[in-house]
Amino acid sequence: MPMAVGVIETLGFPAVLAAADAMVKAGAVTVVYYGLAESGRMLVAVRGHTAEVQRAVEAGIEAGKQVHGGKVITHYIVPNPPENIETILPIHFTQKSEPFRIM
């Protein structure tokens, strides 16, 4: 079954931490990437079935907005990304994320 990818970009670490926490609690998703975008902007990416990713991203957005001083800058969901995108961008399952993969 195809898996979607959902990404949230926030301003500051506390907001991305809150978003990531809410995302994995709200839907059957796995965090596949976390990193610094630029100028204090952080991002987190999750993978899972499309409905689960949608639910997780919605929860992550709300959690990120609740953090004092935090801000959700942008978000995006890609249902069933093509293989060339998965190969190039850091949205694939890795050795670190594989043990937490939800099928």
N, CA, C and O atoms as a GROMACS GRO file, in nm:
protein
  412
    1MET      N    1   0.084  -0.119   0.000
    1MET     CA    2   0.000   0.000   0.000
    1MET      C    3   0.088   0.124   0.000
    1MET      O    4   0.187   0.128   0.074
    2PRO      N    5   0.056   0.225  -0.081
    2PRO     CA    6   0.135   0.346  -0.088
    2PRO      C    7   0.138   0.420   0.045
    2PRO      O    8   0.042   0.417   0.123
    3MET      N    9   0.250   0.485   0.069
    3MET     CA   10   0.266   0.560   0.192
    3MET      C   11   0.287   0.707   0.160
    3MET      O   12   0.360   0.741   0.066
    4ALA      N   13   0.224   0.792   0.237
    4ALA     CA   14   0.236   0.936   0.219
    4ALA      C   15   0.351   0.988   0.305
    4ALA      O   16   0.400   0.920   0.394
    5VAL      N   17   0.391   1.110   0.275
    5VAL     CA   18   0.488   1.181   0.359
    5VAL      C   19   0.425   1.314   0.398
    5VAL      O   20   0.365   1.383   0.315
    6GLY      N   21   0.441   1.349   0.525
    6GLY     CA   22   0.392   1.477   0.575
    6GLY      C   23   0.505   1.552   0.641
    6GLY      O   24   0.584   1.494   0.716
    7VAL      N   25   0.515   1.682   0.613
    7VAL     CA   26   0.624   1.764   0.666
    7VAL      C   27   0.566   1.888   0.732
    7VAL      O   28   0.474   1.951   0.680
    8ILE      N   29   0.624   1.922   0.847
    8ILE     CA   30   0.588   2.046   0.916
    8ILE      C   31   0.717   2.123   0.941
    8ILE      O   32   0.816   2.067   0.988
    9GLU      N   33   0.716   2.253   0.908
    9GLU     CA   34   0.829   2.340   0.936
    9GLU      C   35   0.786   2.439   1.043
    9GLU      O   36   0.680   2.501   1.034
   10THR      N   37   0.871   2.454   1.145
   10THR     CA   38   0.839   2.543   1.257
   10THR      C   39   0.952   2.641   1.280
   10THR      O   40   1.062   2.627   1.226
   11LEU      N   41   0.923   2.740   1.361
   11LEU     CA   42   1.026   2.832   1.406
   11LEU      C   43   1.067   2.787   1.547
   11LEU      O   44   0.987   2.798   1.640
   12GLY      N   45   1.188   2.738   1.561
   12GLY     CA   46   1.239   2.697   1.691
   12GLY      C   47   1.221   2.550   1.722
   12GLY      O   48   1.132   2.483   1.670
   13PHE      N   49   1.309   2.501   1.809
   13PHE     CA   50   1.308   2.361   1.847
   13PHE      C   51   1.187   2.319   1.929
   13PHE      O   52   1.130   2.214   1.901
   14PRO      N   53   1.144   2.396   2.030
   14PRO     CA   54   1.029   2.351   2.109
   14PRO      C   55   0.904   2.324   2.025
   14PRO      O   56   0.831   2.229   2.051
   15ALA      N   57   0.880   2.407   1.925
   15ALA     CA   58   0.762   2.388   1.840
   15ALA      C   59   0.773   2.261   1.757
   15ALA      O   60   0.673   2.191   1.740
   16VAL      N   61   0.892   2.231   1.703
   16VAL     CA   62   0.908   2.110   1.623
   16VAL      C   63   0.900   1.986   1.712
   16VAL      O   64   0.849   1.882   1.670
   17LEU      N   65   0.950   1.995   1.834
   17LEU     CA   66   0.940   1.884   1.927
   17LEU      C   67   0.794   1.856   1.962
   17LEU      O   68   0.751   1.741   1.962
   18ALA      N   69   0.718   1.960   1.991
   18ALA     CA   70   0.576   1.944   2.021
   18ALA      C   71   0.501   1.887   1.901
   18ALA      O   72   0.415   1.800   1.917
   19ALA      N   73   0.534   1.936   1.782
   19ALA     CA   74   0.468   1.887   1.660
   19ALA      C   75   0.499   1.739   1.638
   19ALA      O   76   0.408   1.661   1.610
   20ALA      N   77   0.626   1.700   1.650
   20ALA     CA   78   0.665   1.560   1.629
   20ALA      C   79   0.597   1.469   1.730
   20ALA      O   80   0.548   1.362   1.695
   21ASP      N   81   0.594   1.512   1.855
   21ASP     CA   82   0.530   1.433   1.960
   21ASP      C   83   0.382   1.413   1.930
   21ASP      O   84   0.331   1.301   1.938
   22ALA      N   85   0.313   1.520   1.894
   22ALA     CA   86   0.171   1.512   1.864
   22ALA      C   87   0.145   1.426   1.740
   22ALA      O   88   0.046   1.353   1.734
   23MET      N   89   0.234   1.433   1.642
   23MET     CA   90   0.214   1.358   1.517
   23MET      C   91   0.219   1.207   1.542
   23MET      O   92   0.133   1.134   1.494
   24VAL      N   93   0.319   1.162   1.616
   24VAL     CA   94   0.330   1.017   1.637
   24VAL      C   95   0.224   0.965   1.734
   24VAL      O   96   0.193   0.846   1.734
   25LYS      N   97   0.168   1.053   1.814
   25LYS     CA   98   0.061   1.012   1.905
   25LYS      C   99  -0.076   1.014   1.838
   25LYS      O  100  -0.165   0.938   1.877
   26ALA      N  101  -0.093   1.099   1.737
   26ALA     CA  102  -0.224   1.115   1.674
   26ALA      C  103  -0.250   1.016   1.561
   26ALA      O  104  -0.366   0.983   1.534
   27GLY      N  105  -0.146   0.968   1.497
   27GLY     CA  106  -0.165   0.879   1.383
   27GLY      C  107  -0.060   0.770   1.381
   27GLY      O  108   0.044   0.781   1.445
   28ALA      N  109  -0.089   0.666   1.307
   28ALA     CA  110   0.006   0.555   1.291
   28ALA      C  111   0.111   0.596   1.188
   28ALA      O  112   0.108   0.553   1.073
   29VAL      N  113   0.206   0.680   1.233
   29VAL     CA  114   0.311   0.732   1.146
   29VAL      C  115   0.447   0.710   1.211
   29VAL      O  116   0.457   0.685   1.331
   30THR      N  117   0.552   0.721   1.130
   30THR     CA  118   0.689   0.707   1.176
   30THR      C  119   0.766   0.832   1.137
   30THR      O  120   0.759   0.877   1.023
   31VAL      N  121   0.840   0.888   1.232
   31VAL     CA  122   0.928   1.002   1.201
   31VAL      C  123   1.044   0.949   1.117
   31VAL      O  124   1.115   0.858   1.160
   32VAL      N  125   1.062   1.005   0.998
   32VAL     CA  126   1.171   0.960   0.910
   32VAL      C  127   1.279   1.066   0.894
   32VAL      O  128   1.390   1.035   0.849
   33TYR      N  129   1.249   1.190   0.930
   33TYR     CA  130   1.349   1.295   0.916
   33TYR      C  131   1.318   1.408   1.012
   33TYR      O  132   1.202   1.442   1.036
   34TYR      N  133   1.424   1.465   1.066
   34TYR     CA  134   1.415   1.584   1.148
   34TYR      C  135   1.541   1.664   1.118
   34TYR      O  136   1.650   1.606   1.107
   35GLY      N  137   1.530   1.794   1.105
   35GLY     CA  138   1.650   1.871   1.078
   35GLY      C  139   1.627   2.020   1.081
   35GLY      O  140   1.515   2.069   1.100
   36LEU      N  141   1.738   2.091   1.063
   36LEU     CA  142   1.739   2.236   1.060
   36LEU      C  143   1.718   2.281   0.915
   36LEU      O  144   1.789   2.238   0.825
   37ALA      N  145   1.620   2.368   0.895
   37ALA     CA  146   1.596   2.420   0.760
   37ALA      C  147   1.686   2.540   0.736
   37ALA      O  148   1.768   2.538   0.644
   38GLU      N  149   1.674   2.644   0.817
   38GLU     CA  150   1.759   2.764   0.811
   38GLU      C  151   1.711   2.862   0.915
   38GLU      O  152   1.594   2.860   0.954
   39SER      N  153   1.798   2.947   0.961
   39SER     CA  154   1.764   3.058   1.050
   39SER      C  155   1.672   3.019   1.166
   39SER      O  156   1.575   3.089   1.195
   40GLY      N  157   1.700   2.909   1.232
   40GLY     CA  158   1.618   2.866   1.345
   40GLY      C  159   1.493   2.793   1.305
   40GLY      O  160   1.411   2.758   1.391
   41ARG      N  161   1.475   2.770   1.178
   41ARG     CA  162   1.359   2.695   1.132
   41ARG      C  163   1.392   2.546   1.135
   41ARG      O  164   1.498   2.503   1.088
   42MET      N  165   1.301   2.469   1.191
   42MET     CA  166   1.320   2.326   1.203
   42MET      C  167   1.211   2.256   1.123
   42MET      O  168   1.104   2.312   1.100
   43LEU      N  169   1.239   2.133   1.081
   43LEU     CA  170   1.135   2.057   1.013
   43LEU      C  171   1.137   1.913   1.058
   43LEU      O  172   1.240   1.860   1.098
   44VAL      N  173   1.021   1.851   1.049
   44VAL     CA  174   1.005   1.711   1.082
   44VAL      C  175   0.918   1.648   0.974
   44VAL      O  176   0.819   1.707   0.930
   45ALA      N  177   0.956   1.526   0.931
   45ALA     CA  178   0.881   1.454   0.828
   45ALA      C  179   0.839   1.320   0.883
   45ALA      O  180   0.916   1.252   0.952
   46VAL      N  181   0.716   1.281   0.852
   46VAL     CA  182   0.663   1.151   0.893
   46VAL      C  183   0.613   1.075   0.772
   46VAL      O  184   0.578   1.134   0.669
   47ARG      N  185   0.611   0.942   0.784
   47ARG     CA  186   0.557   0.856   0.678
   47ARG      C  187   0.450   0.767   0.737
   47ARG      O  188   0.455   0.732   0.855
   48GLY      N  189   0.354   0.731   0.656
   48GLY     CA  190   0.246   0.642   0.695
   48GLY      C  191   0.140   0.642   0.585
   48GLY      O  192   0.159   0.703   0.480
   49HIS      N  193   0.031   0.574   0.610
   49HIS     CA  194  -0.079   0.575   0.514
   49HIS      C  195  -0.139   0.716   0.509
   49HIS      O  196  -0.134   0.789   0.608
   50THR      N  197  -0.193   0.753   0.397
   50THR     CA  198  -0.236   0.890   0.373
   50THR      C  199  -0.330   0.944   0.482
   50THR      O  200  -0.310   1.055   0.530
   51ALA      N  201  -0.430   0.868   0.520
   51ALA     CA  202  -0.524   0.915   0.622
   51ALA      C  203  -0.454   0.935   0.756
   51ALA      O  204  -0.486   1.030   0.829
   52GLU      N  205  -0.361   0.848   0.789
   52GLU     CA  206  -0.287   0.860   0.914
   52GLU      C  207  -0.195   0.982   0.912
   52GLU      O  208  -0.184   1.054   1.012
   53VAL      N  209  -0.130   1.007   0.799
   53VAL     CA  210  -0.043   1.123   0.786
   53VAL      C  211  -0.126   1.251   0.795
   53VAL      O  212  -0.084   1.347   0.860
   54GLN      N  213  -0.240   1.253   0.733
   54GLN     CA  214  -0.328   1.371   0.739
   54GLN      C  215  -0.365   1.401   0.884
   54GLN      O  216  -0.356   1.515   0.929
   55ARG      N  217  -0.407   1.298   0.957
   55ARG     CA  218  -0.444   1.315   1.098
   55ARG      C  219  -0.325   1.362   1.180
   55ARG      O  220  -0.338   1.451   1.264
   56ALA      N  221  -0.209   1.303   1.155
   56ALA     CA  222  -0.088   1.337   1.230
   56ALA      C  223  -0.044   1.481   1.204
   56ALA      O  224  -0.008   1.552   1.297
   57VAL      N  225  -0.047   1.523   1.079
   57VAL     CA  226  -0.005   1.660   1.044
   57VAL      C  227  -0.100   1.762   1.107
   57VAL      O  228  -0.055   1.865   1.157
   58GLU      N  229  -0.228   1.735   1.104
   58GLU     CA  230  -0.324   1.827   1.168
   58GLU      C  231  -0.294   1.842   1.317
   58GLU      O  232  -0.297   1.953   1.370
   59ALA      N  233  -0.266   1.730   1.384
   59ALA     CA  234  -0.234   1.735   1.527
   59ALA      C  235  -0.102   1.807   1.550
   59ALA      O  236  -0.089   1.884   1.646
   60GLY      N  237  -0.004   1.784   1.463
   60GLY     CA  238   0.126   1.850   1.476
   60GLY      C  239   0.117   2.000   1.458
   60GLY      O  240   0.186   2.075   1.528
   61ILE      N  241   0.034   2.044   1.367
   61ILE     CA  242   0.014   2.188   1.345
   61ILE      C  243  -0.044   2.252   1.470
   61ILE      O  244   0.003   2.357   1.514
   62GLU      N  245  -0.146   2.191   1.526
   62GLU     CA  246  -0.209   2.245   1.647
   62GLU      C  247  -0.112   2.248   1.764
   62GLU      O  248  -0.108   2.346   1.838
   63ALA      N  249  -0.035   2.142   1.780
   63ALA     CA  250   0.062   2.136   1.891
   63ALA      C  251   0.171   2.241   1.873
   63ALA      O  252   0.211   2.306   1.970
   64GLY      N  253   0.219   2.257   1.752
   64GLY     CA  254   0.323   2.357   1.726
   64GLY      C  255   0.277   2.498   1.752
   64GLY      O  256   0.355   2.582   1.795
   65LYS      N  257   0.150   2.525   1.725
   65LYS     CA  258   0.093   2.658   1.749
   65LYS      C  259   0.077   2.688   1.898
   65LYS      O  260   0.078   2.804   1.938
   66GLN      N  261   0.063   2.584   1.978
   66GLN     CA  262   0.040   2.602   2.122
   66GLN      C  263   0.167   2.636   2.199
   66GLN      O  264   0.160   2.683   2.312
   67VAL      N  265   0.284   2.613   2.140
   67VAL     CA  266   0.411   2.636   2.209
   67VAL      C  267   0.436   2.787   2.221
   67VAL      O  268   0.425   2.861   2.124
   68HIS      N  269   0.470   2.830   2.342
   68HIS     CA  270   0.497   2.971   2.366
   68HIS      C  271   0.618   3.016   2.283
   68HIS      O  272   0.727   2.959   2.296
   69GLY      N  273   0.600   3.114   2.199
   69GLY     CA  274   0.707   3.165   2.114
   69GLY      C  275   0.729   3.083   1.988
   69GLY      O  276   0.806   3.123   1.901
   70GLY      N  277   0.663   2.970   1.978
   70GLY     CA  278   0.678   2.886   1.859
   70GLY      C  279   0.584   2.928   1.749
   70GLY      O  280   0.487   3.000   1.772
   71LYS      N  281   0.613   2.882   1.630
   71LYS     CA  282   0.529   2.918   1.516
   71LYS      C  283   0.540   2.808   1.411
   71LYS      O  284   0.650   2.764   1.378
   72VAL      N  285   0.427   2.766   1.358
   72VAL     CA  286   0.427   2.674   1.245
   72VAL      C  287   0.434   2.759   1.120
   72VAL      O  288   0.346   2.842   1.094
   73ILE      N  289   0.540   2.739   1.043
   73ILE     CA  290   0.563   2.822   0.925
   73ILE      C  291   0.489   2.766   0.804
   73ILE      O  292   0.420   2.839   0.733
   74THR      N  293   0.504   2.637   0.781
   74THR     CA  294   0.438   2.574   0.667
   74THR      C  295   0.426   2.425   0.691
   74THR      O  296   0.487   2.370   0.783
   75HIS      N  297   0.346   2.361   0.608
   75HIS     CA  298   0.329   2.216   0.616
   75HIS      C  299   0.286   2.166   0.479
   75HIS      O  300   0.235   2.242   0.396
   76TYR      N  301   0.306   2.036   0.456
   76TYR     CA  302   0.269   1.980   0.327
   76TYR      C  303   0.257   1.829   0.339
   76TYR      O  304   0.330   1.766   0.415
   77ILE      N  305   0.165   1.771   0.263
   77ILE     CA  306   0.148   1.626   0.257
   77ILE      C  307   0.158   1.583   0.112
   77ILE      O  308   0.095   1.641   0.024
   78VAL      N  309   0.239   1.480   0.088
   78VAL     CA  310   0.251   1.423  -0.046
   78VAL      C  311   0.203   1.278  -0.040
   78VAL      O  312   0.271   1.194   0.019
   79PRO      N  313   0.088   1.249  -0.099
   79PRO     CA  314   0.043   1.110  -0.100
   79PRO      C  315   0.119   1.032  -0.208
   79PRO      O  316   0.127   1.075  -0.323
   80ASN      N  317   0.173   0.919  -0.170
   80ASN     CA  318   0.240   0.829  -0.263
   80ASN      C  319   0.349   0.898  -0.345
   80ASN      O  320   0.337   0.908  -0.467
   81PRO      N  321   0.455   0.947  -0.280
   81PRO     CA  322   0.562   1.012  -0.357
   81PRO      C  323   0.633   0.914  -0.449
   81PRO      O  324   0.652   0.798  -0.411
   82PRO      N  325   0.671   0.955  -0.570
   82PRO     CA  326   0.738   0.866  -0.664
   82PRO      C  327   0.875   0.822  -0.613
   82PRO      O  328   0.934   0.886  -0.526
   83GLU      N  329   0.923   0.713  -0.667
   83GLU     CA  330   1.049   0.653  -0.623
   83GLU      C  331   1.167   0.749  -0.636
   83GLU      O  332   1.254   0.750  -0.550
   84ASN      N  333   1.171   0.830  -0.742
   84ASN     CA  334   1.285   0.921  -0.757
   84ASN      C  335   1.288   1.027  -0.647
   84ASN      O  336   1.396   1.071  -0.608
   85ILE      N  337   1.174   1.069  -0.598
   85ILE     CA  338   1.171   1.163  -0.486
   85ILE      C  339   1.218   1.094  -0.358
   85ILE      O  340   1.296   1.151  -0.282
   86GLU      N  341   1.172   0.972  -0.336
   86GLU     CA  342   1.215   0.898  -0.217
   86GLU      C  343   1.365   0.872  -0.218
   86GLU      O  344   1.428   0.870  -0.113
   87THR      N  345   1.423   0.853  -0.334
   87THR     CA  346   1.566   0.825  -0.344
   87THR      C  347   1.649   0.948  -0.316
   87THR      O  348   1.754   0.938  -0.252
   88ILE      N  349   1.605   1.063  -0.360
   88ILE     CA  350   1.684   1.185  -0.350
   88ILE      C  351   1.661   1.260  -0.218
   88ILE      O  352   1.757   1.300  -0.152
   89LEU      N  353   1.537   1.278  -0.181
   89LEU     CA  354   1.507   1.355  -0.060
   89LEU      C  355   1.512   1.266   0.064
   89LEU      O  356   1.491   1.145   0.054
   90PRO      N  357   1.538   1.324   0.181
   90PRO     CA  358   1.549   1.244   0.304
   90PRO      C  359   1.414   1.209   0.364
   90PRO      O  360   1.384   1.247   0.477
   91ILE      N  361   1.331   1.134   0.288
   91ILE     CA  362   1.199   1.097   0.339
   91ILE      C  363   1.181   0.946   0.345
   91ILE      O  364   1.070   0.898   0.368
   92HIS      N  365   1.287   0.871   0.325
   92HIS     CA  366   1.276   0.725   0.326
   92HIS      C  367   1.306   0.671   0.466
   92HIS      O  368   1.364   0.740   0.550
   93PHE      N  369   1.265   0.547   0.489
   93PHE     CA  370   1.294   0.483   0.616
   93PHE      C  371   1.443   0.453   0.622
   93PHE      O  372   1.502   0.407   0.524
   94THR      N  373   1.504   0.478   0.737
   94THR     CA  374   1.646   0.455   0.756
   94THR      C  375   1.666   0.349   0.864
   94THR      O  376   1.570   0.300   0.923
   95GLN      N  377   1.791   0.314   0.890
   95GLN     CA  378   1.819   0.218   0.996
   95GLN      C  379   1.770   0.271   1.130
   95GLN      O  380   1.726   0.194   1.215
   96LYS      N  381   1.778   0.402   1.149
   96LYS     CA  382   1.731   0.462   1.274
   96LYS      C  383   1.579   0.455   1.287
   96LYS      O  384   1.527   0.429   1.395
   97SER      N  385   1.508   0.478   1.177
   97SER     CA  386   1.361   0.483   1.184
   97SER      C  387   1.295   0.347   1.163
   97SER      O  388   1.179   0.329   1.203
   98GLU      N  389   1.364   0.253   1.103
   98GLU     CA  390   1.304   0.123   1.070
   98GLU      C  391   1.244   0.050   1.192
   98GLU      O  392   1.135  -0.007   1.180
   99PRO      N  393   1.312   0.049   1.308
   99PRO     CA  394   1.251  -0.022   1.422
   99PRO      C  395   1.116   0.035   1.466
   99PRO      O  396   1.038  -0.034   1.532
  100PHE      N  397   1.088   0.159   1.430
  100PHE     CA  398   0.963   0.224   1.470
  100PHE      C  399   0.860   0.228   1.357
  100PHE      O  400   0.754   0.288   1.371
  101ARG      N  401   0.893   0.165   1.247
  101ARG     CA  402   0.805   0.168   1.129
  101ARG      C  403   0.671   0.100   1.161
  101ARG      O  404   0.666  -0.010   1.214
  102ILE      N  405   0.564   0.170   1.126
  102ILE     CA  406   0.430   0.118   1.146
  102ILE      C  407   0.376   0.077   1.010
  102ILE      O  408   0.372   0.158   0.918
  103MET      N  409   0.337  -0.044   0.997
  103MET     CA  410   0.289  -0.095   0.869
  103MET      C  411   0.142  -0.071   0.852
  103MET      O  412   0.085  -0.107   0.749
   0.00000   0.00000   0.00000
